[in-house]
């Protein structure tokens, strides 16, 4: 398994995306997200998705030349129409306006409309935090979760991410998690590797617990914490679809399918200026102090350092080179 510089992963990813039809600035925005995912060990949101991006560029399922359109319909509301292009590019185009709206109003929302899957929400809320603001992000996805006690899929893994600034241009805390026990990608990766999954991750089509990833994919993932996780998933669904005009999870086709209708997903972000309270920094420090008092504990995301070199499986490395036209 080769060890590859993350900068090279980014460069080859950008080349691959451009080779398959993405404009340079758009390819750069997506490649940067791929690099960060690989550098932070979030492999499901990194190179794992690159081949599908390229195939979908070729089929037109994602528009590689779409120019996002940013509007501010109200003082504290920013919207960007991704026009069925990549979410990374739409967010990049809209973030400056969302930051300005937050500075002016104390809080602001950013609705990313009609976009391709954003993969890692923390990539986006992290940018909000590095700008000195608190960021909360939500999105929805392909239906894979039935209500507790039910068997019909209604919502997706519907992740939520939350990032808090440290006041020095960095991130004091960040979590980025699906509202299911695990992300769907872990199930599909287990299937591809011919491995079983732990009990408690999913149920089969009859609602019975299963360790077979194929049966899990035909059934339903389990909401984290049962009804509690289901509630968070519904919250993400209502905000991400209802406030952006994106599709409800029930109407979203499989995200990695090479052909078909655009994803048409929404991502909804809430930005908050911690300067609204004179007590924010002190209270954040107090909470962090309490966590640190427990040996081996830390705030989520605290002290995270991006790797500059990572292991890439042989097959994935060859695929990356092939997609970029280097093999």
Secondary structure, 3 states (H helix, E strand, C coil): CEEEEHHHHHHHHHHHHHHCCCCHHHHHHHHHHHHHHHHCCCHHHCHHHHHHHHHHHHHCCCCCCCCCEEEEEECCEEEEECCCCCHHHHHHHHHHHHHHHHHHHCEEEEEEEEECCCCCHHHHHHHHHHCCEEEEEEECCCCCEECCCCCCEEECCCCEEEEEECCCCCEEEEEEECCECCCHHHHHHHHHHCCCCCCCCEECCCCCEECCHHHHHHCEECECCCHHHHHHHHHHHHHHHHCCCCCCHHHCCCCCCCCCCCCCEEEEEEEEEHHHCCCHHHHHHHHHHHHHCCCCCCCCCCCCCCCCEEEECHHHHHHHHHHCCCC
